[in-house]
Amino acid sequence: MDLQIDMITEQEITKLLEMQKMITDKMGIDTSQDRELPKMLQRVDADKIEESLEKQF
């Protein structure tokens, strides 16, 4: 159950970051120097996490 909640939270936070990025782009704010942002904007692959957890157990 906790994993499901965490995955939903991750999706929601990623969506918020995408929306914030669109706003900063529209305002002309340069975020190209932020090395972490592109990684943070990538969606988490739930299938890969599930496979990894299954291998651990």
C-alpha positions as a Python dict, from the first residue, in 0.01 Angstrom:
ca = {
    (1, 'M'): (0, 0, 0),
    (2, 'D'): (282, 243, 88),
    (3, 'L'): (447, 182, -248),
    (4, 'Q'): (126, 268, -431),
    (5, 'I'): (93, 592, -239),
    (6, 'D'): (458, 675, -306),
    (7, 'M'): (414, 609, -679),
    (8, 'I'): (106, 831, -698),
    (9, 'T'): (289, 1104, -506),
    (10, 'E'): (586, 1075, -743),
    (11, 'Q'): (357, 1115, -1044),
    (12, 'E'): (187, 1419, -894),
    (13, 'I'): (515, 1588, -804),
    (14, 'T'): (654, 1522, -1151),
    (15, 'K'): (341, 1677, -1303),
    (16, 'L'): (383, 1985, -1083),
    (17, 'L'): (746, 2018, -1193),
    (18, 'E'): (639, 1991, -1558),
    (19, 'M'): (384, 2268, -1507),
    (20, 'Q'): (637, 2486, -1325),
    (21, 'K'): (889, 2431, -1606),
    (22, 'M'): (629, 2542, -1863),
    (23, 'I'): (567, 2859, -1660),
    (24, 'T'): (937, 2941, -1629),
    (25, 'D'): (984, 2881, -2002),
    (26, 'K'): (693, 3112, -2082),
    (27, 'M'): (841, 3379, -1854),
    (28, 'G'): (1178, 3347, -2023),
    (29, 'I'): (1359, 3213, -1718),
    (30, 'D'): (1663, 3007, -1813),
    (31, 'T'): (1678, 2676, -1628),
    (32, 'S'): (1941, 2517, -1851),
    (33, 'Q'): (2207, 2536, -1579),
    (34, 'D'): (2000, 2320, -1345),
    (35, 'R'): (2152, 1975, -1386),
    (36, 'E'): (1899, 1800, -1164),
    (37, 'L'): (1584, 1930, -1330),
    (38, 'P'): (1591, 1706, -1641),
    (39, 'K'): (1627, 1399, -1418),
    (40, 'M'): (1346, 1516, -1196),
    (41, 'L'): (1119, 1568, -1495),
    (42, 'Q'): (1156, 1206, -1605),
    (43, 'R'): (865, 986, -1513),
    (44, 'V'): (935, 690, -1290),
    (45, 'D'): (886, 352, -1457),
    (46, 'A'): (663, 161, -1215),
    (47, 'D'): (722, -166, -1400),
    (48, 'K'): (1098, -143, -1348),
    (49, 'I'): (1052, -73, -979),
    (50, 'E'): (815, -367, -946),
    (51, 'E'): (1059, -599, -1124),
    (52, 'S'): (1343, -482, -903),
    (53, 'L'): (1140, -543, -588),
    (54, 'E'): (1035, -888, -704),
    (55, 'K'): (1400, -983, -759),
    (56, 'Q'): (1490, -869, -409),
    (57, 'F'): (1227, -1093, -251),
}
